[in-house]
Amino acid sequence: MINSEAKLSDKLFHDDIPQAPTRNGYGEGLVAAGKENPNVVVLCADLTESTRSLAFKEAFPERFIEAGISEQNMADVAAGLAKYGKIPFISSYATFSPGRNWEQIRTTVAYNNVPVKVGGAHAGISVGPDGGTHQALEDLAIMRALPNMTVIAPADSIEARKATLAASRTNTPVYLRFAREATPVFTTDGSPFEIGKAVVLREGKDVALIGAGPLLYNALLAAEQLAQKGIDAAVVDSHTVKPLDEETILRVAGATKRVVSVEEHQVIGGLGSALAELFAKKMPIPMEFIGVQDRFGESGEPQELLEAFGMGVGSIVQAIERVMQR
């Protein structure tokens, strides 16, 4: 059954479930953070509308900096602002930031442990027609490897708004990952959100689906489908990829003894890898990994790509059936 504390949308399994890009929540969260804290500033690399930084620019033009197509400089400027007491958010497509300016983020932000927040938009394969060059599938891995860096992949636009506001209240570097495509909004304003605290969306005793990002909705659909076959699947929203909520994850995994990770990212280095590292140290159990299987993306319609790359509901069901046999 669905965990009542998670407060999912009443329309969770309806065809008319509301949809919105997670990047919308970023824009809304920036404005909320700006209202709450006058030290919040926003920088963007010539993609102000696409990243939804435009909302902050319109609300607080004196606190917005257009860095132009200069992602490396944007990160360095943000680090300098952070040294002087500001809370900077920098944004671009994830292939460009952190893809293009990872060294600057590493050295000026993470190494100095200053509170710069990096918003990586248009992440994942569902960017669609933009193709492999613009589909960031490695960003969680490269940011998770940085000391001092918190890494968050919100599941929907509401959670993205909460994550952005929560990030503005921390005094450390944070990476926030967003998608371009409109995806189901299945959490609510009343759903719990805390950095570093996973949310159990559904309790179960046979297998645990642990995911992050919009693909988590497919995990919920797969769990409902499997319930008709008598398989009781737990679903966990591990929105914070780093640091993991080890207590909650180990509790759920301990009850089910099997885990399937679900993410729109390379299976190498992302949430699945983080979970495998945790289980290897504290609770070795059978695992399957839903994600991109060590290849680049390609052009196509978002839903077609998710199916073709093995991240659709049917592929998740098959992964659960495989892990149940181990």
URBEL-V630665 format. One record per pair of residues at least 6 apart in sequence whose ideal C-beta (glycine too) atoms are under 8 Angstrom apart, sorted by sequence separation. I is the first residue (numbers start at 1). J is the second residue. D is the distance in whole Angstrom. If there is no record, write none. Layout:
I;J;D / I;J;D
This chain:
2;8;6 / 11;17;5 / 34;40;5 / 47;53;8 / 48;54;5 / 67;73;6 / 82;88;6 / 91;97;7 / 93;99;8 / 108;114;8 / 143;149;6 / 154;160;4 / 193;199;7 / 226;232;8 / 227;233;7 / 238;244;7 / 253;259;5 / 261;267;8 / 265;271;7 / 267;273;7 / 279;285;6 / 306;312;5 / 11;18;7 / 33;40;5 / 44;51;6 / 56;63;8 / 57;64;4 / 67;74;4 / 81;88;5 / 90;97;6 / 98;105;5 / 109;116;5 / 127;134;6 / 144;151;5 / 167;174;4 / 192;199;6 / 226;233;5 / 238;245;7 / 263;270;5 / 298;305;7 / 307;314;8 / 9;17;7 / 34;42;8 / 56;64;6 / 92;100;8 / 97;105;8 / 122;130;7 / 127;135;5 / 143;151;5 / 154;162;8 / 191;199;7 / 211;219;5 / 263;271;5 / 279;287;7 / 297;305;7 / 300;308;7 / 307;315;8 / 9;18;7 / 44;53;4 / 48;57;6 / 79;88;8 / 109;118;8 / 127;136;8 / 154;163;5 / 167;176;6 / 263;272;6 / 2;12;8 / 30;40;8 / 67;77;7 / 78;88;4 / 125;135;5 / 209;219;4 / 223;233;4 / 261;271;6 / 42;53;5 / 53;64;7 / 77;88;8 / 78;89;8 / 105;116;8 / 124;135;7 / 140;151;6 / 152;163;5 / 222;233;7 / 223;234;8 / 238;249;7 / 261;272;3 / 276;287;6 / 30;42;6 / 65;77;7 / 78;90;5 / 122;134;7 / 124;136;7 / 125;137;7 / 164;176;6 / 198;210;8 / 223;235;5 / 236;248;7 / 275;287;7 / 297;309;8 / 44;57;8 / 105;118;6 / 123;136;4 / 124;137;7 / 140;153;7 / 163;176;6 / 209;222;7 / 236;249;7 / 42;56;5 / 122;136;7 / 209;223;6 / 261;275;5 / 42;57;7 / 75;90;6 / 152;167;7 / 201;216;8 / 220;235;5 / 261;276;8 / 272;287;7 / 74;90;5 / 120;136;6 / 123;139;6 / 160;176;7 / 219;235;5 / 236;252;6 / 259;275;7 / 293;309;8 / 150;167;8 / 272;289;4 / 292;309;6 / 293;310;7 / 42;60;8 / 48;66;7 / 74;92;7 / 160;178;6 / 202;220;7 / 234;252;5 / 272;290;8 / 120;139;5 / 201;220;6 / 204;223;7 / 216;235;7 / 272;291;6 / 292;311;8 / 44;64;8 / 46;66;7 / 98;118;6 / 150;170;7 / 259;279;7 / 290;310;7 / 291;311;7 / 42;63;7 / 43;64;8 / 44;65;8 / 46;67;8 / 71;92;6 / 97;118;6 / 174;195;8 / 202;223;6 / 216;237;6 / 234;255;7 / 270;291;6 / 290;311;6 / 30;52;8 / 34;56;6 / 41;63;5 / 42;64;5 / 43;65;4 / 44;66;6 / 45;67;5 / 46;68;5 / 75;97;7 / 97;119;8 / 98;120;6 / 150;172;6 / 152;174;7 / 154;176;7 / 234;256;6 / 267;289;4 / 30;53;7 / 40;63;7 / 41;64;7 / 42;65;7 / 43;66;8 / 44;67;7 / 45;68;7 / 46;69;5 / 67;90;8 / 74;97;7 / 97;120;6 / 149;172;8 / 150;173;7 / 151;174;8 / 152;175;7 / 154;177;7 / 233;256;8 / 267;290;8 / 27;51;8 / 28;52;8 / 31;55;5 / 35;59;8 / 41;65;7 / 43;67;5 / 45;69;6 / 148;172;6 / 149;173;5 / 150;174;5 / 151;175;5 / 152;176;5 / 153;177;4 / 154;178;7 / 207;231;7 / 209;233;6 / 211;235;8 / 267;291;4 / 26;51;7 / 27;52;3 / 30;55;6 / 31;56;6 / 34;59;6 / 38;63;8 / 45;70;7 / 71;96;5 / 79;104;8 / 118;143;7 / 148;173;6 / 149;174;7 / 150;175;7 / 152;177;7 / 170;195;7 / 206;231;5 / 207;232;8 / 208;233;7 / 209;234;7 / 211;236;7 / 212;237;7 / 266;291;6 / 267;292;7 / 290;315;6 / 26;52;5 / 27;53;7 / 30;56;4 / 34;60;5 / 45;71;5 / 71;97;5 / 75;101;5 / 90;116;6 / 94;120;3 / 149;175;6 / 151;177;8 / 206;232;5 / 207;233;5 / 208;234;4 / 209;235;5 / 210;236;4 / 211;237;7 / 212;238;5 / 249;275;7 / 253;279;7 / 259;285;6 / 261;287;7 / 265;291;5 / 266;292;5 / 267;293;6 / 268;294;6 / 290;316;6 / 23;50;8 / 26;53;8 / 27;54;7 / 28;55;7 / 74;101;7 / 82;109;8 / 88;115;8 / 89;116;8 / 90;117;7 / 91;118;8 / 92;119;8 / 93;120;7 / 94;121;6 / 95;122;7 / 146;173;8 / 156;183;6 / 158;185;6 / 166;193;7 / 205;232;5 / 206;233;6 / 207;234;7 / 208;235;8 / 209;236;7 / 211;238;7 / 212;239;6 / 258;285;6 / 259;286;7 / 260;287;7 / 261;288;8 / 263;290;7 / 264;291;7 / 265;292;7 / 267;294;7 / 23;51;6 / 24;52;6 / 27;55;4 / 31;59;5 / 72;100;7 / 76;104;5 / 80;108;8 / 87;115;6 / 88;116;5 / 89;117;5 / 90;118;6 / 91;119;4 / 92;120;8 / 93;121;6 / 94;122;6 / 156;184;7 / 157;185;6 / 159;187;5 / 166;194;7 / 167;195;7 / 204;232;4 / 208;236;6 / 210;238;5 / 250;278;7 / 257;285;6 / 258;286;5 / 259;287;5 / 260;288;5 / 261;289;5 / 262;290;5 / 263;291;5 / 264;292;8 / 266;294;7 / 23;52;5 / 27;56;7 / 34;63;7 / 45;74;5 / 71;100;5 / 72;101;5 / 75;104;4 / 79;108;4 / 83;112;7 / 88;117;7 / 89;118;8 / 90;119;7 / 91;120;8 / 92;121;7 / 93;122;5 / 94;123;4 / 156;185;5 / 158;187;5 / 166;195;5 / 204;233;5 / 205;234;8 / 212;241;6 / 241;270;7 / 249;278;7 / 254;283;6 / 257;286;8 / 258;287;8 / 259;288;8 / 260;289;7 / 261;290;6 / 262;291;8 / 290;319;6 / 44;74;8 / 71;101;4 / 75;105;5 / 79;109;5 / 87;117;7 / 89;119;6 / 91;121;6 / 123;153;8 / 156;186;6 / 158;188;7 / 163;193;7 / 184;214;7 / 204;234;3 / 241;271;5 / 244;274;6 / 253;283;6 / 260;290;6 / 261;291;7 / 289;319;8 / 43;74;5 / 72;103;8 / 78;109;7 / 83;114;6 / 155;186;7 / 156;187;6 / 158;189;6 / 162;193;4 / 183;214;4 / 186;217;6 / 202;233;7 / 203;234;6 / 204;235;7 / 244;275;7 / 288;319;4 / 72;104;5 / 76;108;5 / 82;114;4 / 143;175;4 / 155;187;6 / 159;191;7 / 163;195;7 / 202;234;6 / 242;274;7 / 246;278;6 / 250;282;6 / 253;285;6 / 288;320;7 / 56;89;8 / 71;104;8 / 75;108;6 / 79;112;6 / 82;115;5 / 158;191;7 / 181;214;8 / 184;217;5 / 202;235;4 / 238;271;6 / 241;274;6 / 250;283;6 / 43;77;7 / 75;109;6 / 82;116;5 / 159;193;6 / 179;213;7 / 183;217;7 / 186;220;7 / 200;234;7 / 201;235;4 / 244;278;6 / 288;322;6 / 43;78;6 / 79;114;5 / 113;148;5 / 179;214;6 / 200;235;8 / 201;236;7 / 288;323;5 / 53;89;8 / 110;146;4 / 111;147;8 / 139;175;8 / 177;213;7 / 200;236;6 / 201;237;6 / 246;282;7 / 287;323;7 / 79;116;6 / 99;136;6 / 110;147;6 / 111;148;8 / 140;177;7 / 199;236;7 / 200;237;8 / 238;275;8 / 286;323;5 / 53;91;5 / 78;116;5 / 95;133;7 / 105;143;8 / 110;148;5 / 139;177;6 / 198;236;5 / 199;237;4 / 95;134;5 / 99;138;8 / 110;149;5 / 198;237;6 / 210;249;6 / 41;81;6 / 51;91;4 / 95;135;7 / 99;139;7 / 102;142;6 / 106;146;6 / 198;238;5 / 199;239;7 / 286;326;4 / 51;92;7 / 75;116;7 / 93;134;6 / 95;136;5 / 98;139;6 / 105;146;7 / 198;239;7 / 219;260;8 / 51;93;8 / 94;136;3 / 198;240;7 / 210;252;8 / 264;306;8 / 50;93;7 / 75;118;8 / 93;136;7 / 99;142;8 / 152;195;7 / 197;240;7 / 210;253;8 / 219;262;5 / 47;91;7 / 95;139;8 / 98;142;6 / 196;240;5 / 208;252;5 / 218;262;7 / 41;86;5 / 43;88;6 / 45;90;8 / 47;92;5 / 94;139;5 / 98;143;6 / 119;164;8 / 150;195;6 / 195;240;6 / 208;253;5 / 39;85;6 / 40;86;8 / 41;87;7 / 42;88;7 / 43;89;7 / 44;90;7 / 45;91;7 / 46;92;8 / 47;93;6 / 150;196;8 / 193;239;7 / 198;244;8 / 216;262;6 / 39;86;5 / 40;87;5 / 41;88;5 / 42;89;5 / 43;90;5 / 44;91;5 / 45;92;4 / 117;164;8 / 196;243;5 / 198;245;4 / 208;255;8 / 215;262;5 / 264;311;6 / 39;87;5 / 40;88;8 / 41;89;7 / 42;90;8 / 43;91;7 / 44;92;7 / 196;244;8 / 197;245;5 / 200;248;7 / 208;256;4 / 215;263;6 / 40;89;7 / 42;91;7 / 196;245;6 / 203;252;8 / 207;256;5 / 210;259;6 / 215;264;5 / 262;311;8 / 37;87;6 / 117;167;5 / 187;237;8 / 198;248;4 / 205;255;6 / 206;256;6 / 208;258;7 / 209;259;8 / 210;260;7 / 211;261;7 / 212;262;8 / 213;263;6 / 214;264;7 / 45;96;6 / 117;168;7 / 197;248;7 / 198;249;6 / 204;255;8 / 205;256;6 / 207;258;5 / 208;259;5 / 209;260;5 / 210;261;6 / 211;262;3 / 212;263;6 / 213;264;5 / 45;97;6 / 127;179;8 / 128;180;8 / 200;252;6 / 204;256;6 / 206;258;7 / 207;259;7 / 208;260;7 / 210;262;7 / 211;263;6 / 213;265;8 / 126;179;6 / 127;180;5 / 128;181;7 / 207;260;6 / 209;262;6 / 33;87;8 / 123;177;5 / 126;180;7 / 127;181;7 / 262;316;6 / 115;170;6 / 118;173;7 / 120;175;7 / 123;178;6 / 124;179;6 / 126;181;5 / 33;89;8 / 115;171;5 / 117;173;7 / 118;174;7 / 120;176;7 / 122;178;8 / 123;179;6 / 155;211;8 / 260;316;7 / 115;172;6 / 116;173;6 / 117;174;5 / 118;175;5 / 119;176;5 / 120;177;5 / 121;178;5 / 122;179;7 / 126;183;8 / 155;212;7 / 115;173;7 / 117;175;8 / 118;176;7 / 120;178;7 / 121;179;8 / 122;180;4 / 155;213;6 / 156;214;6 / 30;89;6 / 113;172;6 / 114;173;7 / 115;174;8 / 117;176;6 / 119;178;7 / 121;180;7 / 153;212;4 / 154;213;7 / 155;214;6 / 212;271;5 / 260;319;5 / 113;173;7 / 153;213;4 / 211;271;7 / 260;320;6 / 155;216;5 / 156;217;8 / 210;271;7 / 155;217;7 / 110;173;5 / 260;323;6 / 109;173;5 / 259;323;7 / 26;91;7 / 210;275;6 / 258;323;5 / 53;119;8 / 258;324;6 / 51;119;6 / 105;173;8 / 258;326;7 / 52;121;8 / 51;121;4 / 50;121;6 / 50;122;7 / 47;121;7 / 89;164;8 / 215;290;8 / 163;239;7 / 98;175;7 / 89;167;8 / 159;237;8 / 89;168;8 / 211;290;8 / 159;239;6 / 87;168;6 / 155;237;6 / 94;177;7 / 94;178;8 / 155;239;6 / 154;239;6 / 179;264;8 / 153;239;6 / 152;239;6 / 233;320;6 / 126;214;8 / 152;240;5 / 153;241;6 / 218;306;8 / 225;313;7 / 124;213;7 / 151;240;7 / 152;241;7 / 231;320;7 / 124;214;8 / 150;240;7 / 151;241;4 / 124;215;8 / 151;242;4 / 215;306;8 / 222;313;5 / 226;317;6 / 150;242;6 / 221;313;5 / 225;317;6 / 26;119;6 / 149;242;7 / 150;243;7 / 218;311;7 / 231;324;7 / 218;312;7 / 222;316;4 / 226;320;6 / 26;121;7 / 218;313;5 / 222;317;5 / 215;311;6 / 144;241;6 / 219;316;6 / 23;121;5 / 144;242;5 / 218;316;6 / 222;320;7 / 23;122;8 / 143;242;8 / 140;241;6 / 209;316;7 / 153;263;7 / 209;320;7 / 153;265;8 / 207;320;5 / 207;323;6 / 207;324;6 / 153;271;7 / 206;324;7 / 181;302;5 / 140;263;7 / 141;265;8 / 145;269;8 / 140;265;5 / 141;266;6 / 144;269;7 / 139;265;7 / 144;270;7 / 51;178;8 / 137;264;8 / 138;265;8 / 141;268;7 / 142;269;8 / 40;168;6 / 137;265;6 / 138;266;6 / 141;269;3 / 25;154;6 / 28;157;8 / 32;161;7 / 36;165;7 / 137;266;5 / 140;269;7 / 141;270;6 / 50;180;8 / 140;270;4 / 144;274;7 / 25;156;7 / 29;160;7 / 33;164;6 / 37;168;6 / 138;269;7 / 140;271;7 / 22;154;5 / 25;157;4 / 29;161;4 / 32;164;8 / 33;165;5 / 36;168;7 / 37;169;8 / 141;273;7 / 22;155;8 / 24;157;5 / 25;158;6 / 28;161;5 / 29;162;7 / 32;165;5 / 22;156;6 / 23;157;8 / 25;159;7 / 26;160;5 / 29;163;7 / 30;164;6 / 33;167;8 / 22;157;5 / 25;160;3 / 26;161;7 / 29;164;3 / 33;168;4 / 20;156;7 / 21;157;7 / 24;160;7 / 25;161;4 / 28;164;8 / 29;165;5 / 20;157;4 / 22;159;8 / 23;160;7 / 25;162;8 / 22;160;4 / 25;163;8 / 26;164;5 / 29;167;8 / 126;264;7 / 25;164;7 / 29;168;8 / 125;264;6 / 124;264;4 / 123;264;8 / 124;265;7 / 123;265;8 / 26;176;7 / 26;178;5 / 25;178;8 / 23;178;4 / 137;292;5 / 22;178;5 / 23;179;7 / 21;178;7 / 22;179;5 / 23;180;6 / 21;179;6 / 21;180;6 / 137;296;7 / 21;181;6 / 137;297;6 / 21;182;5 / 22;183;7 / 135;296;8 / 20;182;6 / 21;183;7 / 135;297;3 / 19;182;4 / 20;183;7 / 19;183;6 / 132;296;4 / 19;184;6 / 20;185;6 / 132;297;4 / 18;184;7 / 19;185;6 / 131;297;7 / 132;298;5 / 17;184;5 / 18;185;5 / 125;292;6 / 131;298;6 / 132;299;8 / 17;185;7 / 131;299;4 / 17;186;7 / 130;299;7 / 127;297;8 / 129;299;5 / 128;299;7 / 129;300;7 / 125;297;5 / 128;300;6 / 129;301;8 / 128;301;6 / 12;186;5 / 128;302;4 / 127;302;8 / 9;185;6 / 126;302;4 / 9;186;5 / 125;302;8 / 126;303;8 / 128;305;6 / 8;186;5 / 9;187;7 / 8;187;6 / 9;188;6 / 126;305;6 / 7;187;7 / 8;188;7 / 125;305;5 / 126;306;6 / 6;187;7 / 7;188;5 / 125;306;7 / 7;190;4 / 8;191;7 / 7;191;5 / 125;309;6 / 6;191;6 / 7;192;8 / 6;192;7 / 125;311;8 / 5;192;7 / 22;213;8 / 22;214;6 / 6;199;5 / 8;201;6 / 6;200;7 / 5;200;8 / 6;201;5 / 3;199;8 / 6;202;8 / 3;200;5 / 3;201;6 / 2;201;7 / 3;202;6 / 2;202;5 / 3;203;6 / 1;202;7 / 1;203;6 / 13;220;8 / 12;220;7 / 13;221;7 / 13;224;6 / 8;220;8 / 6;237;8
